[in-house]
Amino acid sequence: MKEWKIDYLTHSYGVKTLFDDVSFSIQEKQRIGLIGVNGTGKTTFLKIIANRIKPDIGEITRPGEYTINYLSQKNELDPTKSIFDVVFDGDSPMIKAAKYYEETLKKLSADPTNPKIQEAFTMAEKKMNQEDAWNINSRASSILNKLGLLDSDKRISDLSGGQKKRAALAQVLIQEPDLLILDEPTNHLDFQMIEWLEGYLSSYRGSLLMVTHDRYFLDRVANEIVELDNGKLENYPGNYQQYIQLKAEKEMNEQRIAHKQKQLYKQELAWMREGVRARGTKQEARKQRFKDLEGQVKGQEKESELELQLSGTRLGKKVLELKDASKKLDDTLILEKFNLLIQQTDRIGITGTNGSGKTTFLNILVGEAELDSGVFTIGETVKIGYYKQINEAFDEDKRVITYLREIAEEVKLSDGSSISVSQLLERFLFKRSMHGSPINKLSGGEKRRLYLLKILMQQPNVLLLDEPTNDLDVQTLTILEEFIDQFSGAVIAVSHDRYFIDKISNKLLIFKGAGEIEEVYASLTEYLEKSDQVKKEKKPELQTKSAKNKNNRRIKKEKTTLTYMEKKEWETIEEEIEAIELGIEEIQSEMEKVVSDHVKLSDLTEKQTELTQQLEDKYNRWDYLAQYV
């Protein structure tokens, strides 16, 4: 079994230690999701694994001829090349054979009677057979098609930012390395592309290491979660849902320990205040114990303050309204006689195909783009906060805390109290040691978080968010989601992140292109499931004549009583249900005893899931049988 591993990994960025003597390994068919707050070093870790960065310290062990492909967040493609050239830009014999074949085929199509080209084409076919490379051609066509890259002759310089990201993704997928490393692979993908990518990676034959903010994607693709925190790695077996459960169990256990420590801390504090005169060894040890407890308790209290409940300015009933709104951008129709009333407490999720005008729509709402025709009305009390896809221009030498103090020295919370900018930064996951750092020392994700915090500090009553999940970590997104839940004004968010849209919206605008916009009052998951169902129902059912007759006979013969075997099943089904319920209770009891053992917890969670499914099946069976008793 192929295994890649690194031991004693230690690496710093400036004065900041990102990894402190950690070990990591990845085996065949492992699909690892790497999570952690922006700035902890996730991208640096991926680059070390991909051999793009040399670690300060680290012993790497890898099998011979072990191939690794890396998808970076930043565009690294040669702008002078075509999509075809970059996709087949690899050193493997299979890639070279396929590339030579495609180039020769194009020449033959242009000049089919040329004997030299015919001879070259024969040689190209021979190489394709030798390297068994025929499959890579069809795979490349399929992947490019699924990612919406239909013109493979198009130059990289002529592509949009999203298309460049998809071309880079196609490049690493087509080569099928032993280890595939993906940094935010779902950025710039619409939900059909994300769904396809989930299926592709779930059956990937090699190993996978990825960083992504998309929690549904993590849940459906990963079979292990690795959390990076304070320079250490912690492994959690299972997908994202199992990680959440194991993490919750761990924190509950830590809270129980913390409660005991606080009680002990109070006792020690009382003892210290008594001013014991004796200076024996026991007393000195006890004083040191007090200091240790004090540090632990204060650390726990500090970590619990990850919340953001800012007050907003008053918002009247009239917010934003579009009447018969029409808009074209170049040759693309964005809106056509579109009507929309946005009210005080609306939570609108906007999603749809790339290039359909979602960002332009937000620009219209904020006044940065004008309608071609129609009426746009904005309420008198409206104060908009607009989080764009691209950061505003930072003064990179400016210090983090100075950047925010230009907005205010302190900010009011929803309960009427005030907190300083420094306290606010800590609540938004910026450690106190970072407050005086220049902005150029922040990671890309930390800059996005700082930009978001500045917008929220301005205390808007209408919040426009354009792809907020891109480049923000899961912890920051959780804080943002909780903020939106408590926010008293209207929220309009463009995103392809299904989890985020499901969590924050009560209405959807689906941009389908060519000015077609569908209004939906459902979650995005429900909408996509319904859309899939409609597609399936539209497919013609191919049945033989005998099969149709058989189905007709089944319909005519309606069931009125239980069969003999069903009667026997009915006699024991309630006992079986009770036994399964008892088994679930025993597992839950066992889970409470092993909260700190992730491996055992994972096994128990898997058993609990199996029993829960069995119980649901039994209940469904009971409902069915009960009709005929």
Secondary structure, 3 states (H helix, E strand, C coil): CCEEEEEEEEEEECCEEEEEEEEEEEECCCEEEEECCCCCCHHHHHHHHCCCCCCCEEEEECCCCCCEEEECCCCCCCCCCEHHHHHCCCCCHHHHHHHHHHHHHHHHHHCCCCHHHHHHHHHHHHHHHHCCCHHHHHHHHHHHHHCCCCCCCCEHHHCCHHHHHHHHHHHHHHCCCCEEEEECCCCCCCHHHHHHHHHHHHCCCCEEEEECCCHHHHHHHCCEEEEEECCEEEEEECCHHHHHHHHHHHHHHHHHHHHHHHHHHHHHHHHHHCCCCCCCHHHHHHHHHHHHHHHHHHHHHHHCCCCCCECCCCCCCCCEEEEEEEEEECCEEEEEEEEEEECCCCEEEEEECCCCCHHHHHHHHCCCCCCCEEEEEECCCCCEEEECCCCCCCCCCCEHHHHHHCCCCEEEECCCCEEEHHHHHHHCCCCHHHCCCEHHHCCHHHHHHHHHHHHHHCCCCEEEEECCCCCCCHHHHHHHHHHHHHCCCEEEEECCCHHHHHHHCCEEEEEEECCEEEEECCCHHHHHHHHHHHHHHHCCCCCCHHHHHHHHHHHHCCCCCCCHHHHHHHHHHHHHHHHHHHHHHHHHHHHHHCCCCHHHHHHHHHHHHHHHHHHHHHHHHHHHHHCCC
